[in-house]
Amino acid sequence: MRILRAHGMAASTIHVIFNAVVVAKLTYAASSWWGFTTAEDRQRLAAVIRRGIRSGLYDPDHMSLEDLVTDADDRLFNLILYSKHHVLHSILPDRSDFNYNLRPKRDNLVLTAKKLKTHQ
């Protein structure tokens, strides 16, 4: 990308390429693996973004890596929650009315009890 900039490519185009290549690789399937990362892992991943900002390859006004992953998680859950045709929507249970006096939830679902298999 530095070669592209040296050949006169506009900064906005370089930002798009950095997003399409580097950020996309960093966030690929992040919903499945982000929870298993340590604070040290997250700092190393964020360092790639910081280096991109320092070198002018990434727009500093864009979201941080953690915000990108959180946003992707929220979009995926909302897609599953509100799309009746999503393959995972059918496994979400309905919310039942328990009187625990908890704060209100943004959805009407509850977790199902896990059924244990008995070995015979």
ChimeraX attribute file (.defattr): number of C-alpha atoms within 10 A of each C-alpha:
attribute: neighborCount
match mode: 1-to-1
recipient: residues
	/A:1	12
	/A:2	12
	/A:3	8
	/A:4	12
	/A:5	14
	/A:6	9
	/A:7	9
	/A:8	9
	/A:9	13
	/A:10	11
	/A:11	15
	/A:12	13
	/A:13	13
	/A:14	19
	/A:15	20
	/A:16	14
	/A:17	16
	/A:18	19
	/A:19	18
	/A:20	11
	/A:21	11
	/A:22	14
	/A:23	19
	/A:24	13
	/A:25	11
	/A:26	16
	/A:27	17
	/A:28	12
	/A:29	13
	/A:30	18
	/A:31	16
	/A:32	9
	/A:33	10
	/A:34	16
	/A:35	8
	/A:36	9
	/A:37	10
	/A:38	10
	/A:39	9
	/A:40	9
	/A:41	12
	/A:42	13
	/A:43	15
	/A:44	12
	/A:45	16
	/A:46	16
	/A:47	13
	/A:48	15
	/A:49	23
	/A:50	18
	/A:51	12
	/A:52	18
	/A:53	16
	/A:54	12
	/A:55	10
	/A:56	17
	/A:57	23
	/A:58	23
	/A:59	18
	/A:60	14
	/A:61	7
	/A:62	12
	/A:63	11
	/A:64	13
	/A:65	20
	/A:66	16
	/A:67	11
	/A:68	15
	/A:69	19
	/A:70	15
	/A:71	14
	/A:72	17
	/A:73	17
	/A:74	13
	/A:75	12
	/A:76	12
	/A:77	15
	/A:78	12
	/A:79	15
	/A:80	18
	/A:81	18
	/A:82	11
	/A:83	13
	/A:84	11
	/A:85	11
	/A:86	11
	/A:87	9
	/A:88	13
	/A:89	15
	/A:90	13
	/A:91	10
	/A:92	14
	/A:93	12
	/A:94	13
	/A:95	12
	/A:96	10
	/A:97	8
	/A:98	8
	/A:99	6
	/A:100	6
	/A:101	6
	/A:102	7
	/A:103	6
	/A:104	7
	/A:105	7
	/A:106	6
	/A:107	11
	/A:108	13
	/A:109	13
	/A:110	13
	/A:111	11
	/A:112	11
	/A:113	6
	/A:114	6
	/A:115	6
	/A:116	6
	/A:117	6
	/A:118	5
	/A:119	4
	/A:120	3
